């Protein structure tokens, strides 16, 4: 017999008539809740769901997930005296042409939207500082520059 609702309902009636009576009386919001209360099915943890997803994912999907996980790790605040990554910004904290083209390459290659990239960097997805810098503006926060540099390093081919 397939292990669907009918299977578990038959087991519930036989193995735990008390919970079945409570289910019929409407004390459970769903069949599944009654099955869980009777111990007939187990609730999968988030970790189990992640492991199952990894088993079914392609190598490319796994690599993308790793990039996202690495980017979401908390990055401690950096003191202002830490040097600015020279290769991506000039003295006025404007993106260099190479940095702009590298950001565009990553966006196109990974089909990213700016908000998704900001989230990967550990920044608010509504933060427009890098978007403004891509069209000639300045990045006002040195920590944003550092996070961008780290993100670019993570996404190097």
PECORWO-V663383 format. One record per residue. N is the residue number from 1. SS is DSSP state (hx for helix, st for strand, lp for the rest). PHI is phi in radians with two decimals (none if undefined). OMEGA is omega as a letter, one per 20 degrees, with the letter a starting at -180 (none if undefined). Layout:
N_SS_PHI_OMEGA, N_SS_PHI_OMEGA
//
This chain:
1_lp_none_r, 2_lp_-1.18_a, 3_lp_-1.56_r, 4_lp_-1.82_a, 5_hx_-1.04_a, 6_hx_-1.08_r, 7_hx_-1.04_a, 8_hx_-1.20_r, 9_hx_-1.16_r, 10_hx_-1.07_r, 11_hx_-1.14_a, 12_hx_-1.07_a, 13_hx_-1.06_a, 14_hx_-1.35_a, 15_hx_-1.52_a, 16_lp_-2.58_a, 17_hx_-1.08_r, 18_hx_-1.15_r, 19_hx_-1.20_r, 20_hx_-1.06_r, 21_hx_-1.08_r, 22_hx_-1.13_r, 23_hx_-1.11_a, 24_hx_-1.09_r, 25_lp_-1.33_r, 26_lp_1.53_a, 27_lp_-1.40_r, 28_lp_-2.00_a, 29_lp_-1.25_a, 30_lp_-2.74_r, 31_hx_-1.06_a, 32_hx_-0.99_r, 33_hx_-1.06_r, 34_hx_-1.17_r, 35_hx_-1.08_r, 36_hx_-1.14_a, 37_hx_-1.07_r, 38_lp_-1.41_a, 39_lp_1.38_a, 40_lp_-1.38_r, 41_lp_-2.26_a, 42_lp_-1.85_r, 43_lp_-1.43_r, 44_lp_-1.33_r, 45_lp_-1.38_r, 46_hx_-1.08_r, 47_hx_-1.09_r, 48_hx_-1.08_r, 49_hx_-1.09_r, 50_hx_-1.14_r, 51_hx_-1.06_r, 52_hx_-1.09_r, 53_hx_-1.11_r, 54_hx_-1.14_r, 55_hx_-1.06_a, 56_hx_-1.65_a, 57_lp_-1.53_r, 58_lp_-1.40_r, 59_hx_-1.05_r, 60_hx_-1.10_r, 61_hx_-1.16_r, 62_hx_-1.14_r, 63_hx_-1.08_r, 64_hx_-1.12_r, 65_hx_-1.10_r, 66_hx_-1.09_r, 67_hx_-1.04_a, 68_hx_-1.14_r, 69_hx_-1.11_r, 70_hx_-1.06_a, 71_hx_-1.24_a, 72_hx_-1.47_r, 73_lp_-1.08_a, 74_lp_-1.10_r, 75_lp_-1.90_a, 76_lp_-1.11_r, 77_lp_-1.10_a, 78_lp_-1.86_r, 79_lp_-1.14_a, 80_lp_-1.10_a, 81_lp_-1.39_r, 82_lp_-1.18_a, 83_lp_-1.10_r, 84_lp_-1.31_r, 85_lp_-1.07_a, 86_lp_-1.07_a, 87_lp_-1.23_a, 88_lp_-1.90_r, 89_st_-2.34_r, 90_lp_-1.59_a, 91_lp_-1.14_r, 92_lp_-1.66_a, 93_lp_1.09_r, 94_st_-1.74_a, 95_st_-1.10_r, 96_lp_-1.30_r, 97_hx_-0.98_r, 98_hx_-1.11_r, 99_hx_-1.12_r, 100_hx_-1.04_a, 101_hx_-1.18_r, 102_hx_-1.17_r, 103_hx_-1.06_r, 104_hx_-1.08_r, 105_hx_-1.05_a, 106_hx_-1.14_r, 107_hx_-0.99_a, 108_hx_-1.20_a, 109_hx_-1.08_a, 110_hx_-1.68_a, 111_lp_0.95_a, 112_lp_-1.61_r, 113_lp_-1.77_a, 114_hx_-0.93_r, 115_hx_-1.09_r, 116_hx_-1.14_r, 117_hx_-1.11_r, 118_hx_-1.07_r, 119_hx_-1.09_r, 120_hx_-1.09_r, 121_lp_-1.39_a, 122_lp_1.49_a, 123_lp_-1.95_r, 124_lp_-1.09_a, 125_lp_-1.12_r, 126_lp_-1.58_r, 127_lp_-1.19_a, 128_lp_-1.79_a, 129_hx_-1.04_a, 130_hx_-1.29_r, 131_hx_-1.04_r, 132_hx_-1.14_a, 133_hx_-1.16_r, 134_hx_-1.14_r, 135_lp_-1.88_r, 136_lp_1.95_r, 137_lp_-1.39_r, 138_st_-1.72_r, 139_lp_-1.60_a, 140_lp_-1.50_a, 141_lp_-2.06_a, 142_hx_-1.10_r, 143_hx_-1.16_r, 144_hx_-1.14_r, 145_hx_-1.08_a, 146_hx_-1.10_r, 147_hx_-1.14_r, 148_hx_-1.11_r, 149_hx_-1.07_r, 150_hx_-1.10_r, 151_hx_-1.12_r, 152_hx_-1.10_r, 153_hx_-1.13_r, 154_hx_-1.09_a, 155_lp_-1.70_r, 156_lp_-1.16_r, 157_lp_-1.59_none
//
